[in-house]
Amino acid sequence: MIEGCEKPRPNPLPRRAPQVSYRAAEAEAALAESGTLAVFRFGRGTPHADPRCLQVALESVDAPTPVEIWQVDAPVTCGVDDGLRWSAGGGWLFAAIELDERDHGGPQGAAAHAYERLGAFVRERTEHHVLRLWNYLADINQGEGDTERYKQFCVGRAIGMGDFFAEGYPAATAIGHHGASPLLQVYLLACDQGGARVENPRQVSAWRYPRQYGSTPPSFARAMSLPALDALAISGTAAVVGHASAHRDDLDAQLEETLVNLEALLASADMRAGFDTRSPLKAYVRHGADAGRVRDFLQQRLPGVPVLLLHGDICRHELLVEIDGWRYA
């Protein structure tokens, strides 16, 4: 070896994607399993003491309500850092923050604080590549023009994130819940290795939306290929073509358009077409009365695919349904 030179180190193997599943199980049983990174319960309930368990404010349409489980092939550690829940294992990180908007002057201030706090925490971690984000806030469509709560959230998010996502935005979802209190919940999946951002050629990239969608455009990628290219994390996807909402007031047509957009994302990620039993999806339904039609449609078009139906408001008032989830290679 030449003096003063080090032998090149081999590149680490890409991290295998966490396994995401829905299961009819108690949170305690899922948390006791080896490699459990996070568990999500839906609807009203008492917050769990384990930092890995998050009580999501969205109500499930299904009864009994399944839990969502993230698992990795490694031991997991967890903790609470000034109100921020986190867990980590095998190069993966889950982090979540919950805020009462009334303590921060509304959705803009709460979003700014949440993203600033999450950014500061993740920057100090080896798992600093944020690949996927979820945002749930109350009354997302309330207000007119730039005072709409979702648009205010987008402004606050941009303020809070600063230049944290200068290398590119992660995949993300933003949905409105119907909880009694103005609770903002933000949680993320990060890794010590980066992923590959995926856009949909049928849609304008969200950060390039024109001014009509707010003074600050949404900041997310349409999907994210995880480091080993063994899974695609799919952002909230609806009946949007270009930048415009399609098929106003037509639920079936919106579902059809949404599936076309999902297939376009798979093609952009160089993945085979279609979803299977290992492709857990969430369908957010604006009107609870539409849940049966959405379930029947998806069971017919995506037979065998695990779908968790949740009652939530889409970020545009004219959109009736949105789908996100995971597609494994």
Helices and strands as residue ranges (DSSP letters): E 19-23, H 27-32, E 36-42, E 53-56, E 59-60, E 67-71, E 77-81, E 84-89, E 92-100, G 101-103, H 107-123, E 129-138, G 145-147, H 149-161, E 171-177, E 183-191, E 196-198, G 206-208, G 211-213, E 223-225, E 231-237, E 240-241, E 244-245, H 251-268, E 281-285, G 288-290, H 291-301, E 307-311, E 321-328
